Amino acid sequence: MADVLRSQLLESLGVRHGFSLRTGGVSEGDFASLNLGRTLGDAPEAVAENHARYAQAVGFPDGALYEVSQVHGAEVLAVEKGLDVAALRTRSADALIAERPGVAVGIRTADCLGLLLASPDGGVVAAVHAGWRGTVAGIVGSAVAALAERGVERATLRAAILPHIGVCCFEVGPDVADAIDGASDASDVVVSRRPRPHVDLARVVEAQLAGAGVDAGRVDRVPGCTCCQPDRFYSHRRDGDRSGRHVAAIVAS
């Protein structure tokens, strides 16, 4: 079975979810072993087996995970009844909402921040792809607003911030640092280091969640830096185009 990480906060609600580690799959070489990216050059049969193992580990039927074409923007899509899984993968967005029991939604990462959101009863959930560009564009606030439109009180939302490139490794240029720093009212986002500044993306997302009305006490940060832990995580920053992909998925109750 695939190896996955879980949020204690979401587990306490009984919400099925999981962030895939890179172990527990069948891919070989640079993609070893639980690569869940379909378009990277990995063997299709290996990726299919990895997805089957991941689905089993999280708790949804193989082939039933809804995903989108991620574009580092702020578009949020809701999974409607009868929507085809393969068709949705061709649509551009960076967050997916599910509000029918048993529907699983997920996003792919290889350094970007994955964010899972759930109502108190787990009946309405979202998977959010929050790279730095999407975070600056407002994807976090857009996802929270979309859940609020579906009757979920903002202050009651539960949120899990999943492993991503940490401040230890997220070195950026001054222009990017300024853009990220300006995306929230947090005062401790940019760390001055040489030769270039480092950025704490999770801190920005935490501040954006708070600004959107989410109670800070209902936000869980699952630890792990994708860039400096190669035995556990894929990282595009570290490995380039030969990096595999993680999936963060959540299932509506």
VENSUL-V970126 format. One line per field, one symbol per residue. ss: DSSP state (@ for helix, = for strand, . for the rest). psi: psi as a letter, one per 40 degrees, with the letter a starting at -180 (. if undefined). burial: 1 if it has 9 or more other C-alpha atoms within 8 Angstrom, else 0. A space follows every 50 residues. Layout:
# VENSUL-V970126
ss: ???
psi: ???
burial: ???
This chain:
# VENSUL-V970126
ss: ...==..@@@@@@...====........@@@............@@@@@@@ @@@@@@@@......==..=......===......@@@@...=..====.. ...======...======......======.@@@@@@.@@@@@@@@@@@. ...@@@.====..=......=..@@@@@@@@........==......==. @@@@@@@@@@@....@@@===...=..........@@@@@@@...===== =..
psi: iihiiihdddddefhhiihhieieaeiibdehdfhehefeeihddddddd ddddddddfiiheehhiihhefafhhihhihehhddddeeihieihhheh hehhiiiiifdihhhhiiideedhiihhhgidddddefddddddddddde ehhdeeihhhhiiahiddeghiiddddddddeeieiefdhhhiieiiihg dddddddddddeehhdefhhhhihhddegdediihdddeaeehaiihhii hi.
burial: 01110110111010111111111111100011111110000100011011 11111111010101111111011111001000001001100111111111 00111111111111111111011111111111111101111111111100 01010111111111111011110000101110110100111000011111 11111111110101100111010111101101111100100111111111 111
